[in-house]
């Protein structure tokens, strides 16, 4: 899978565009200034770079170096300092963020097989400081077969019940939703898509 993403991101252009995800923009509008953010599965950088432009300090984590190279190129065109936007090539199967280190974690279309997803989600939730928030958008299992994007392996698609189970012992849910949206995110996500959204807050 790692080689798949490196090959995909090595192609010319930005597979999912350079504009941030609409749900993330909506959620981040209410964040306090200068948050420390983990952008997990950030790919070519569209979301992490945008957050850094808003004044946050972002660490973008992905296991495809080709994507992170594009993310750094995008950050350079936006004149972002390395202190504002940094990248880390790491595999969520083995990498663990420091506990209580982040104000926010974002997971935008970061699809993991269930055996990896559950512990990774738990560790990411534990990386939040008390009061920190996690924002996630992913494709729902009913998205399978649609041309607008997403894995074709149902085990890598998320229901709201899956996410509630993953985060139940770590986060207080403030938003949970499943439904259809219209995607316009580069050539990779175009048209009607069935998604699952979750926002959780780590208890004080």
N, CA and C of each residue as an Amber inpcrd file, in Angstrom:
protein
   612
   0.8220000  -1.2110000   0.0000000   0.0000000   0.0000000   0.0000000
   0.8630000   1.2710000   0.0000000   1.9840000   1.2240000   0.7170000
   2.8740000   2.3770000   0.7430000   3.4080000   2.6860000  -0.6540000
   3.8020000   1.6470000  -1.3920000   4.3100000   1.8680000  -2.7510000
   3.2030000   2.3880000  -3.6590000   1.9730000   1.9450000  -3.4400000
   0.8310000   2.4370000  -4.2180000   0.6940000   3.9460000  -4.0850000
   0.7670000   4.4430000  -2.8320000   0.5970000   5.8750000  -2.6200000
   1.7970000   6.6670000  -3.1080000   2.9820000   6.1250000  -2.9590000
   4.1460000   6.8200000  -3.5090000   4.0360000   6.9590000  -5.0270000
   3.5880000   5.8990000  -5.6900000   3.4100000   5.9630000  -7.1440000
   2.3120000   6.9560000  -7.5190000   1.2220000   6.9380000  -6.7860000
   0.1220000   7.8610000  -7.0850000   0.5610000   9.3080000  -6.8980000
   1.2540000   9.5940000  -5.8130000   1.6570000  10.9740000  -5.5470000
   2.8290000  11.4130000  -6.4220000   3.5380000  10.4680000  -7.0120000
   4.6410000  10.8230000  -7.9050000   4.1460000  11.3410000  -9.2500000
   2.8870000  11.0930000  -9.5760000   2.3270000  11.5720000 -10.8360000
   2.2250000  13.1040000 -10.8130000   2.2620000  13.7440000 -11.9800000
   2.1640000  15.2080000 -12.0240000   0.8510000  15.7070000 -11.4160000
   0.9000000  16.9040000 -10.8590000  -0.2980000  17.5190000 -10.3030000
  -0.6060000  17.0420000  -8.8960000  -1.6900000  17.5550000  -8.3570000
  -2.1320000  17.2260000  -7.0070000  -3.4300000  16.4220000  -7.1060000
  -3.3580000  15.1570000  -6.7200000  -4.4650000  14.2200000  -6.9090000
  -5.7580000  14.7320000  -6.2870000  -5.6640000  15.3700000  -5.1320000
  -6.8620000  15.8560000  -4.4390000  -6.8890000  17.3790000  -4.3670000
  -6.1640000  18.0180000  -5.2730000  -6.1530000  19.4720000  -5.3300000
  -5.2740000  20.0910000  -4.2540000  -5.2810000  21.4010000  -4.2120000
  -4.4900000  22.1340000  -3.2230000  -5.3700000  22.9350000  -2.2660000
  -6.6760000  22.8960000  -2.4560000  -7.5980000  23.5910000  -1.5520000
  -7.9500000  22.6730000  -0.3900000  -8.1850000  23.2200000   0.8000000
  -8.4900000  22.3780000   1.9580000  -9.8740000  21.7460000   1.8700000
 -10.0560000  20.6840000   2.6170000 -11.3310000  20.0050000   2.7430000
 -12.3810000  20.9380000   3.3550000 -13.5790000  20.9440000   2.7900000
 -14.6180000  21.8870000   3.2080000 -15.0370000  21.6810000   4.6620000
 -15.1580000  20.4350000   5.1000000 -15.5510000  20.1620000   6.4850000
 -14.4880000  20.6570000   7.4520000 -13.2250000  20.4630000   7.1100000
 -12.1480000  20.9640000   7.9550000 -12.2030000  22.4810000   8.0690000
 -12.4050000  23.1570000   6.9680000 -12.4940000  24.6240000   6.9890000
 -13.6190000  25.0690000   7.9170000 -14.7420000  24.4020000   7.8240000
 -15.8960000  24.7250000   8.6710000 -15.5600000  24.5500000  10.1480000
 -14.9010000  23.4470000  10.4880000 -14.5750000  23.1580000  11.8840000
 -13.4810000  24.0800000  12.4260000 -12.4550000  24.3190000  11.6150000
 -11.3110000  25.1030000  12.0830000 -11.6480000  26.5760000  12.2750000
 -12.7460000  27.0270000  11.7220000 -13.1420000  28.4300000  11.8750000
 -13.3320000  28.8040000  13.3390000 -13.6680000  27.8330000  14.1800000
 -13.9350000  28.1090000  15.5920000 -12.7360000  27.8370000  16.4960000
 -11.5970000  27.4090000  15.9300000 -10.4410000  27.0950000  16.7600000
  -9.7870000  28.3430000  17.3150000  -9.2280000  28.2680000  18.5200000
  -8.3900000  29.3640000  19.0110000  -7.1570000  29.5320000  18.1170000
  -6.5160000  30.6640000  18.2520000  -5.3230000  30.9450000  17.4420000
  -4.1530000  30.0560000  17.8630000  -3.2350000  29.8510000  16.9190000
  -1.9270000  29.2150000  17.1620000  -2.0410000  27.8610000  17.8340000
  -2.8230000  26.9900000  17.2350000  -2.9410000  25.6270000  17.7260000
  -1.7730000  24.7640000  17.2240000  -1.4280000  23.7580000  18.0080000
  -0.4690000  22.7420000  17.5840000  -1.2660000  21.5830000  17.0000000
  -1.0560000  21.3110000  15.7010000  -1.9230000  20.3920000  14.9680000
  -1.1290000  19.2280000  14.3960000  -1.6610000  18.0150000  14.5740000
  -1.1800000  16.8360000  13.8580000  -2.1210000  16.6070000  12.6730000
  -1.5870000  16.7100000  11.4600000  -2.3550000  16.4360000  10.2500000
  -1.9530000  15.0470000   9.7680000  -2.7630000  14.0620000  10.0740000
  -2.3880000  12.6590000   9.8950000  -2.9450000  12.1410000   8.5600000
  -2.0850000  11.4680000   7.7930000  -2.4650000  11.0500000   6.4560000
  -2.6590000  12.2530000   5.5490000  -1.7740000  13.2310000   5.6820000
  -1.9750000  14.5240000   5.0130000  -1.5880000  14.5040000   3.5370000
  -1.0240000  13.3970000   3.0510000  -0.7700000  13.2580000   1.6260000
   0.0440000  14.3950000   1.0420000  -0.5270000  15.0640000   0.0430000
   0.1650000  16.1320000  -0.6740000   0.0380000  17.4940000   0.0050000
  -0.5710000  17.5370000   1.1800000  -0.4650000  18.7110000   2.0230000
  -1.5580000  19.7460000   1.9790000  -2.6170000  19.5000000   1.2400000
  -3.6130000  20.5670000   1.0640000  -4.2260000  21.0400000   2.3800000
  -4.4320000  20.1230000   3.3190000  -5.0710000  20.5130000   4.5740000
  -4.0780000  21.0840000   5.5790000  -2.9480000  20.4290000   5.7370000
  -1.9560000  20.9140000   6.6860000  -1.3770000  22.2610000   6.2920000
  -1.1090000  22.4350000   5.0110000  -0.5700000  23.7240000   4.5500000
  -1.5810000  24.8340000   4.7970000  -2.8410000  24.5630000   4.5200000
  -3.8680000  25.5820000   4.7600000  -3.9510000  25.9390000   6.2480000
  -3.8960000  24.9360000   7.1130000  -3.9380000  25.2260000   8.5490000
  -2.7430000  26.0660000   8.9780000  -1.5690000  25.7700000   8.4360000
  -0.3890000  26.5830000   8.7570000  -0.5820000  28.0160000   8.2820000
  -1.2180000  28.1920000   7.1460000  -1.5010000  29.5530000   6.6550000
  -2.4350000  30.3110000   7.5930000  -3.2560000  29.5760000   8.3430000
  -4.1710000  30.2210000   9.2970000  -3.4700000  30.5820000  10.6080000
  -2.1740000  30.2590000  10.7150000  -1.4100000  30.6180000  11.8990000
  -1.1550000  29.4850000  12.8700000  -1.5470000  28.2610000  12.4960000
  -1.3150000  27.1140000  13.3650000   0.0590000  26.5030000  13.0840000
   0.5590000  25.7480000  14.0410000   1.8300000  25.0280000  13.8960000
   1.4970000  23.5830000  13.5840000   1.8920000  23.1210000  12.3990000
   1.4020000  21.8500000  11.8710000   2.5450000  20.8640000  11.6820000
   2.3150000  19.6230000  12.1420000   3.1600000  18.4990000  11.7730000
   2.3130000  17.5850000  10.9010000   2.7020000  17.4570000   9.6300000
   1.9850000  16.6010000   8.6860000   2.6520000  15.2330000   8.6660000
   1.8600000  14.2000000   8.9080000   2.3730000  12.8370000   8.9960000
   1.7640000  12.0000000   7.8710000   2.6230000  11.3050000   7.1310000
   2.1460000  10.4040000   6.0810000   3.2320000   9.3610000   5.8490000
   2.8520000   8.1950000   5.3110000   3.8880000   7.1930000   5.0530000
   4.3250000   7.1740000   3.5970000   3.8220000   8.1120000   2.7840000
   4.2460000   8.2270000   1.3960000   5.1340000   9.4650000   1.2560000
   6.4170000   9.2550000   1.1370000   7.3430000  10.3730000   1.0360000
   7.0730000  11.2140000  -0.2080000   6.6150000  10.5860000  -1.2720000
   6.3090000  11.3430000  -2.4880000   5.2270000  12.3800000  -2.2300000
   4.2480000  12.0460000  -1.4120000   3.2220000  13.0050000  -1.0510000
   3.7760000  14.1290000  -0.2010000   4.6020000  13.7880000   0.7780000
   5.1830000  14.8020000   1.6460000   6.1090000  15.7340000   0.8730000
   6.8050000  15.2130000  -0.1340000   7.6480000  16.0830000  -0.9660000
   6.7980000  17.1410000  -1.6670000   5.6370000  16.7250000  -2.1580000
   4.7290000  17.6880000  -2.7880000   4.1690000  18.6690000  -1.7550000
   3.9050000  18.1500000  -0.5580000   3.4000000  19.0200000   0.5030000
   4.4140000  20.1100000   0.8380000   5.6770000  19.7440000   0.9250000
   6.7120000  20.7380000   1.2150000   6.8620000  21.7330000   0.0690000
   6.6980000  21.2500000  -1.1670000   6.7380000  22.1640000  -2.3120000
   5.5700000  23.1410000  -2.2580000   4.3990000  22.6490000  -1.8720000
   3.2300000  23.5210000  -1.7380000   3.4520000  24.5420000  -0.6330000
   4.0020000  24.0960000   0.5040000   4.2960000  25.0130000   1.6110000
   5.2710000  26.0970000   1.1790000   6.2280000  25.7330000   0.3510000
   7.2120000  26.7120000  -0.1300000   6.5540000  27.7620000  -1.0050000
   5.6290000  27.3530000  -1.8650000   4.9410000  28.3350000  -2.7160000
   4.0710000  29.2730000  -1.8830000   3.6600000  28.8150000  -0.6880000
   2.8360000  29.6620000   0.2000000   3.7170000  30.4270000   1.1910000
   5.0390000  30.2890000   1.0460000   6.0130000  31.0320000   1.8660000
   5.8730000  30.7240000   3.3580000   5.6700000  29.4500000   3.6720000
   5.5640000  29.0330000   5.0620000   6.9350000  28.6740000   5.6250000
   7.2050000  29.1300000   6.8360000   8.4580000  28.7980000   7.5060000
   8.4270000  27.3520000   8.0040000   9.5910000  26.6810000   8.0430000
   9.6350000  25.3150000   8.5710000   9.1000000  25.2040000  10.0010000
   9.2010000  26.2730000  10.7690000   8.6750000  26.2500000  12.1320000
   7.1440000  26.2120000  12.1530000   6.5330000  26.5970000  11.0410000
   5.0700000  26.6230000  10.9490000   4.5100000  25.3310000  10.3610000
   5.2530000  24.7220000   9.4130000   4.7750000  23.5120000   8.7450000
   5.9450000  22.5490000   8.5550000   5.8370000  21.3820000   9.1680000
   6.8750000  20.3540000   9.0650000   6.2220000  19.0320000   8.6930000
   7.0310000  18.1110000   8.1710000   6.5100000  16.8090000   7.7640000
   7.2760000  15.6880000   8.4490000   6.6010000  14.5510000   8.5520000
   7.2040000  13.3500000   9.1190000   6.7160000  12.1550000   8.3160000
   7.6470000  11.3840000   7.7470000   7.2860000  10.1560000   7.0430000
   7.2590000   9.0330000   8.0730000   6.0730000   8.5200000   8.3450000
   5.9220000   7.5110000   9.3940000   4.7220000   6.6350000   9.0900000
   4.7820000   5.3950000   9.5650000   3.7240000   4.4130000   9.3830000
   2.9270000   4.3270000  10.6830000   1.6190000   4.5090000  10.5900000
   0.7810000   4.4740000  11.7870000   0.7510000   3.0990000  12.4480000
   1.2500000   2.0800000  11.7510000   1.3320000   0.7600000  12.3700000
   2.3600000   0.7190000  13.4910000   3.3440000   1.6140000  13.4250000
   4.4170000   1.6000000  14.4280000   4.6410000   2.9510000  15.0970000
   4.3010000   4.0420000  14.4180000   4.5580000   5.3810000  14.9670000
   3.5240000   5.7410000  16.0250000   3.9880000   6.3420000  17.1030000
   3.0950000   6.7910000  18.1700000   3.3920000   8.2490000  18.4900000
   2.4060000   9.1210000  18.3960000   2.6420000  10.5080000  18.7890000
   2.7950000  10.6220000  20.2960000   3.4670000  11.6640000  20.7390000
   3.6350000  11.8770000  22.1760000   2.2850000  12.1750000  22.8180000
   1.9960000  11.5780000  23.9560000   0.7330000  11.8700000  24.6420000
   0.6500000  13.3510000  25.0460000  -0.5570000  13.8750000  25.0460000
  -0.8290000  15.2410000  25.5300000   0.0260000  16.2890000  24.8150000
   0.2410000  16.1230000  23.5120000   1.1520000  17.0160000  22.7940000
   0.4800000  17.9110000  21.7640000  -0.7710000  17.6230000  21.3960000
  -1.4170000  18.3500000  20.3040000  -2.7110000  19.0130000  20.7690000
  -2.9650000  20.1820000  20.2140000  -4.2570000  20.8440000  20.4350000
  -5.3340000  20.2760000  19.5270000  -4.9170000  19.7680000  18.3670000
  -5.8750000  19.2320000  17.4020000  -5.2230000  18.1240000  16.5850000
  -6.0320000  17.1570000  16.2170000  -5.6380000  16.1000000  15.2800000
  -6.6610000  16.1030000  14.1580000  -6.1820000  16.0870000  12.9200000
  -7.0990000  15.9930000  11.7890000  -6.8130000  14.7160000  11.0120000
  -7.8770000  14.0510000  10.6310000  -7.8250000  12.8260000   9.8360000
  -8.8250000  12.9970000   8.6900000  -8.3430000  13.4450000   7.5610000
  -9.2060000  13.7070000   6.4120000  -8.9110000  12.6530000   5.3460000
  -9.8400000  11.7330000   5.1800000  -9.6900000  10.6150000   4.2370000
  -8.4060000   9.8260000   4.4880000  -8.1480000   9.5770000   5.7590000
  -7.0360000   8.7170000   6.1710000  -7.6360000   7.3540000   6.4880000
  -7.7010000   6.4900000   5.4760000  -8.4050000   5.2130000   5.5950000
  -7.4460000   4.1000000   6.0050000  -7.7860000   3.4300000   7.0880000
  -6.9600000   2.3580000   7.6360000  -7.7920000   1.0870000   7.7630000
  -7.1560000  -0.0540000   7.5510000  -7.8220000  -1.3200000   7.8270000
  -8.1860000  -1.3970000   9.3030000  -9.2820000  -2.0660000   9.6170000
  -9.8270000  -2.0140000  10.9750000  -8.8280000  -2.4590000  12.0370000
  -8.0150000  -3.4670000  11.7550000  -7.0640000  -3.9520000  12.7570000
  -6.0320000  -2.8960000  13.1050000  -5.6920000  -2.0390000  12.1560000
  -4.7650000  -0.9320000  12.3950000  -5.4920000   0.3010000  12.8840000
  -6.7010000   0.5040000  12.3550000  -7.4550000   1.7240000  12.6780000
  -7.7170000   1.8860000  14.1680000  -8.1550000   0.8180000  14.8040000
  -8.5740000   0.9330000  16.2050000  -7.4400000   1.3770000  17.1250000
  -6.2720000   0.7160000  17.1080000  -5.1930000   1.2130000  17.9780000
  -4.6500000   2.5660000  17.5370000  -4.5760000   2.8060000  16.2260000
  -4.0690000   4.0970000  15.7540000  -4.9760000   5.2220000  16.2180000
  -6.2790000   5.0430000  16.1060000  -7.2090000   6.0710000  16.5640000
  -7.0780000   6.3140000  18.0670000  -6.8900000   5.2490000  18.8170000
  -6.7410000   5.4050000  20.2670000  -5.4910000   6.2190000  20.6030000
  -4.3740000   5.8980000  19.9570000  -3.1320000   6.6280000  20.2260000
  -3.2310000   8.0820000  19.7650000  -3.8890000   8.3220000  18.6610000
  -4.0440000   9.6980000  18.1880000  -4.9220000  10.5030000  19.1400000
  -5.9720000   9.8900000  19.6460000  -6.8160000  10.5810000  20.6310000
  -6.0160000  10.8950000  21.8940000  -5.1580000   9.9790000  22.3010000
  -4.3530000  10.1960000  23.5030000  -3.2730000  11.2540000  23.3000000
  -2.9570000  11.5690000  22.0430000  -1.9770000  12.6270000  21.7750000
  -2.5440000  14.0160000  22.0180000  -3.8520000  14.1120000  22.1590000
  -4.4790000  15.4110000  22.4010000  -4.2780000  15.8730000  23.8410000
  -4.0740000  17.1580000  23.9840000  -4.1060000  17.7620000  25.3170000
  -5.5470000  17.7610000  25.8200000  -5.7620000  17.8320000  27.1120000
  -7.1280000  17.9870000  27.6130000  -7.8020000  19.2000000  26.9510000
  -8.9870000  18.9950000  26.4390000  -9.6860000  20.0520000  25.7080000
  -9.3740000  20.0790000  24.2270000  -8.3890000  19.2740000  23.7930000
  -8.0450000  19.2120000  22.3810000  -9.1110000  18.4980000  21.5790000
  -9.1130000  18.7300000  20.2600000 -10.1770000  18.1890000  19.4210000
  -9.6240000  17.3510000  18.2810000 -10.3980000  16.3660000  17.8910000
 -10.0800000  15.5310000  16.7380000 -11.1790000  15.7230000  15.7010000
 -10.7690000  15.9520000  14.4610000 -11.7040000  16.1710000  13.3570000
 -11.4290000  15.1180000  12.2890000 -12.4580000  14.3700000  11.9200000
 -12.2940000  13.2730000  10.9720000 -13.3970000  13.3060000   9.9190000
 -13.0080000  13.1330000   8.6770000 -13.9610000  12.8550000   7.6020000
 -13.4120000  11.6940000   6.7840000 -14.2630000  10.7140000   6.4980000
 -13.8490000   9.5320000   5.7380000 -15.0420000   9.0210000   4.9460000
 -14.7670000   8.1440000   4.0170000 -15.8500000   7.5510000   3.2440000
 -16.5640000   6.4660000   4.0360000 -17.8780000   6.4190000   3.8250000
 -18.7610000   5.4310000   4.4290000 -18.7450000   4.1510000   3.5880000
 -19.0160000   2.9720000   4.1790000 -19.0450000   1.7440000   3.3850000
 -19.9650000   1.7970000   2.1670000 -21.0370000   2.5730000   2.2510000
 -21.9480000   2.6720000   1.1030000 -21.3400000   3.4360000  -0.0670000
 -20.1620000   4.0330000   0.1370000 -19.4580000   4.7180000  -0.9480000
 -18.8390000   3.7270000  -1.9360000 -18.6250000   2.4910000  -1.5070000
 -17.9540000   1.5100000  -2.3620000 -18.6380000   1.4140000  -3.7190000
 -17.8250000   1.4840000  -4.7780000 -18.3420000   1.3740000  -6.1330000
 -18.6940000   2.6970000  -6.7700000 -18.7690000   3.7560000  -5.9930000
 -19.0480000   5.0720000  -6.5680000 -17.7780000   5.6350000  -7.2030000
 -17.9180000   6.4530000  -8.2480000 -16.7390000   6.9630000  -8.9490000
 -16.0860000   8.1820000  -8.2980000 -16.6320000   8.6530000  -7.1890000
 -16.1410000   9.9070000  -6.6030000 -14.9810000   9.7290000  -5.6430000
 -14.4660000   8.4840000  -5.4980000 -13.2660000   8.2900000  -4.6920000
 -13.4420000   7.2640000  -3.5940000 -12.3100000   6.9550000  -2.9320000
 -12.3350000   6.0870000  -1.7690000 -11.8840000   4.6710000  -2.0360000
 -11.4460000   3.9700000  -0.9790000 -11.0330000   2.5740000  -1.1060000
 -12.1920000   1.6820000  -1.5470000 -11.8510000   0.5930000  -2.1880000
 -12.8620000  -0.3920000  -2.5770000 -12.9340000  -1.5680000  -1.6070000
 -12.1410000  -1.5140000  -0.5480000 -12.1640000  -2.5160000   0.5100000
 -13.0490000  -1.9900000   1.6410000 -14.1760000  -2.6630000   1.8730000
 -15.1330000  -2.1860000   2.8800000 -14.4820000  -2.0850000   4.2590000
 -13.4890000  -2.9110000   4.5350000 -12.8180000  -2.8770000   5.8350000
 -12.0850000  -1.5550000   6.0630000 -11.8650000  -0.7880000   5.0130000
 -11.1750000   0.5030000   5.1250000 -12.1360000   1.6830000   5.0430000
 -13.4320000   1.4020000   5.1080000 -14.4560000   2.4420000   5.0750000
 -15.1510000   2.4760000   6.4350000 -15.5590000   3.6600000   6.8800000
 -15.9510000   3.8400000   8.2810000 -17.4300000   4.1850000   8.4350000
 -18.0800000   3.4770000   9.3280000 -19.4020000   3.9010000   9.7910000
 -19.2400000   4.7870000  11.0220000 -20.2790000   5.5100000  11.3560000
 -20.2490000   6.3120000  12.5750000 -20.1400000   5.4080000  13.7980000
 -20.7670000   4.2520000  13.7460000 -20.6700000   3.3070000  14.8690000
 -19.2250000   2.8510000  15.0700000 -18.4900000   2.6330000  13.9710000
 -17.0760000   2.2700000  14.0800000 -16.3060000   3.3380000  14.8480000
 -16.5080000   4.5810000  14.4520000 -15.7480000   5.6750000  15.0520000
 -16.1460000   5.8970000  16.5030000 -17.4070000   5.7780000  16.7840000
 -17.8340000   5.9140000  18.1830000 -17.1940000   4.8440000  19.0490000
 -17.0750000   3.6430000  18.5330000 -16.4250000   2.5660000  19.2900000
 -14.9320000   2.8360000  19.4580000 -14.2900000   3.3400000  18.4060000
 -12.8550000   3.6200000  18.4700000 -12.5240000   4.6470000  19.5390000
 -13.3410000   5.6910000  19.6210000 -13.0040000   6.8450000  20.4590000
 -13.7840000   6.9100000  21.7740000 -14.6350000   5.9360000  22.0320000
 -15.5500000   6.0160000  23.1750000 -14.8480000   6.2390000  24.4990000
 -13.7150000   5.5990000  24.7120000 -13.0370000   5.7070000  26.0030000
 -12.0980000   6.9050000  26.0790000 -11.9490000   7.6480000  24.9620000
 -10.9570000   8.7230000  24.9100000 -11.5490000  10.1150000  24.6900000
 -12.6130000  10.2140000  23.9120000 -13.1220000  11.5150000  23.4870000
 -14.6150000  11.6520000  23.7580000 -15.0370000  12.8750000  24.0100000
 -16.4590000  13.1910000  24.0740000 -16.9160000  13.6460000  22.6900000
 -17.8770000  12.9420000  22.1430000 -18.3620000  13.2770000  20.8060000
 -19.1300000  14.5960000  20.8220000 -18.7810000  15.4800000  19.9010000
 -19.5390000  16.7220000  19.7420000 -20.2230000  16.7920000  18.3880000
 -19.8070000  15.9410000  17.4590000 -20.4700000  15.8630000  16.1600000
 -20.2620000  14.4750000  15.5930000 -21.3390000  13.8650000  15.1380000
 -21.2730000  12.5920000  14.4320000 -22.3320000  12.5890000  13.3530000
 -21.9250000  12.2740000  12.1180000 -22.8540000  12.3970000  10.9880000
 -22.4440000  11.4700000   9.8590000 -23.4500000  10.8900000   9.2040000
 -23.2560000  10.1080000   7.9880000 -24.2090000  10.6510000   6.9300000
 -23.7170000  10.8330000   5.7150000 -24.6080000  11.3300000   4.6750000
 -23.8760000  11.6410000   3.3870000 -24.5920000  12.2190000   2.4600000
 -24.0370000  12.5120000   1.1400000 -23.5960000  13.9620000   1.0460000
 -22.4390000  14.1660000   0.4460000 -21.9170000  15.5030000   0.1750000
 -21.5020000  15.5510000  -1.2970000 -21.3010000  16.7500000  -1.8040000
 -20.7790000  16.9220000  -3.1530000 -19.3000000  17.2510000  -3.0440000
 -18.4760000  16.3890000  -3.5870000 -17.0240000  16.5270000  -3.4830000
 -16.4580000  17.2680000  -4.6890000 -15.5220000  18.1670000  -4.3990000
 -14.8030000  18.8890000  -5.4510000 -13.3760000  19.1010000  -4.9650000
 -12.6120000  18.0010000  -4.9350000 -11.2660000  17.9880000  -4.3660000
 -10.2940000  17.3910000  -5.3810000  -9.8870000  18.1930000  -6.3590000
  -8.9770000  17.7000000  -7.3780000  -9.6120000  16.5790000  -8.1790000
  -8.8320000  15.9280000  -9.0580000  -9.3950000  14.8390000  -9.8580000
  -9.7580000  13.5950000  -9.0480000  -9.2370000  13.4620000  -7.8230000
  -9.4540000  12.2520000  -7.0430000 -10.7920000  12.1570000  -6.3530000
 -11.3910000  13.2960000  -6.0090000 -12.6790000  13.3160000  -5.3120000
 -13.6100000  14.2830000  -6.0440000 -14.4480000  13.7520000  -6.8940000
 -15.3760000  14.5800000  -7.6590000 -16.7570000  13.9510000  -7.6750000
 -17.7770000  14.7550000  -7.3300000 -19.1560000  14.2980000  -7.4270000
 -19.7460000  13.8950000  -6.0930000 -20.9520000  13.3560000  -6.1100000
 -21.6140000  12.9490000  -4.8660000 -20.8480000  11.8350000  -4.1710000
 -20.6800000  11.9900000  -2.8590000 -19.9740000  10.9840000  -2.0800000
 -20.6640000  10.7620000  -0.7500000 -20.6390000   9.5280000  -0.2700000
 -21.2090000   9.1930000   1.0340000 -20.0860000   9.1550000   2.0580000
 -20.1860000  10.0300000   3.0580000 -19.0960000  10.2010000   4.0080000
 -19.5810000  10.0560000   5.4410000 -18.6080000   9.8580000   6.3230000
 -18.8420000   9.8360000   7.7690000 -17.9820000  10.9240000   8.3960000
 -18.5850000  11.7070000   9.2800000 -17.8740000  12.8020000   9.9480000
 -17.9510000  12.6180000  11.4570000 -16.8350000  12.9420000  12.1020000
 -16.7700000  12.8120000  13.5650000 -15.8880000  13.9180000  14.1180000
 -16.3530000  14.5500000  15.1920000 -15.5450000  15.4990000  15.9440000
 -15.6490000  15.1120000  17.4140000 -14.5050000  14.9810000  18.0490000
 -14.4700000  14.6480000  19.4570000 -13.5210000  15.5400000  20.2240000
 -13.8150000  15.7400000  21.5040000 -13.0110000  16.5690000  22.3970000
 -12.4540000  15.6940000  23.5200000 -11.1750000  15.8440000  23.7990000
 -10.6040000  15.0910000  24.9230000 -11.0400000  15.7580000  26.2260000
 -11.5450000  14.9770000  27.1560000 -12.0420000  15.5610000  28.4100000
 -10.9510000  16.3270000  29.1570000 -11.3530000  17.3980000  29.8170000
 -10.4270000  18.1950000  30.6400000  -9.9960000  17.3800000  31.8580000
